[in-house]
């Protein structure tokens, strides 16, 4: 099955699909934030966000889709 965006609930998320990278500094130290938005199953988008910080890496995963009330929402998971 192919994931297709229409005018439905996930349509507004279409411009985000792909990898987004930000490089900058925080307190004078280099940091990088990478976000990957990708279709996941039927009716979901998965976000994998990775923060590369001076002393550690931090990864978060979130899923965007229909919540119990039918509105667009997300569930987020991180260590």
N, C-alpha and C positions, 0 to 999 in steps of 0.2 A: 504494500500500500504506500502510495506517495503522499507526503504531507503537502497540502495546498492551503494557501491563505486566501480567504475570501473577504467578504464584507462583514463576517461574523465577529465573534468576541475577540479572537486573536489578531484580526486584521491590523489594528493599530501597532502591534508589536513587530510587524514585518520590517520596518526600517532598522530595527536593532539586530536582526539576524547577521551573524558574523562575529569576528574578533575585534575587540576594541582595546587599545593599549594606551596607557598614559604613563609617561616618565616624568619625574620631577624630583624635587627635594623636600625634605621635612627636617627641620632643625639642622640644616646644613648637610644632611646625608641623603644619598640617592635612594629613591623608592620607585617601584614600578607596580602598576595595577593593570591586570589583564582580565578582560571579561569576554567570555565566549557564550553567545546566545545561539541555540540550535534547536530545531524541531525535535520533539521527544514523544514518540507514540502518537496516538490520535488525540489531538486537542490540547497538547501541552508544549511548552517551550522550556528548555533547561538552560539555566545560567550557571556557569562555572566561573567564579571570580577568584583570582589569585593575587594576593598582595605580597610582593617581594620587598621585605623591610630589611634594614641593616642587620638586625639580630635574629630574624626568623622569617619563614614564609607562613602565610595564613591562607587557607582555602575555604571557600563557602560554596555551597550548591543550593540553588533555588529552582523551584518549578512554578511556572506561571500557567494558569488555566482557570476553568470555571470552579468557583467555590460552591458550597452548599446552597447559597442563595441565588446562584446563577451569574453573579457578577465576576469580573476578572479579578483575580487575586493571586497570591503566591504563598508557598510554603518554603521556608528556608532551613537549611541544615548546615552545621559547622561543628568542628571538633571542640 
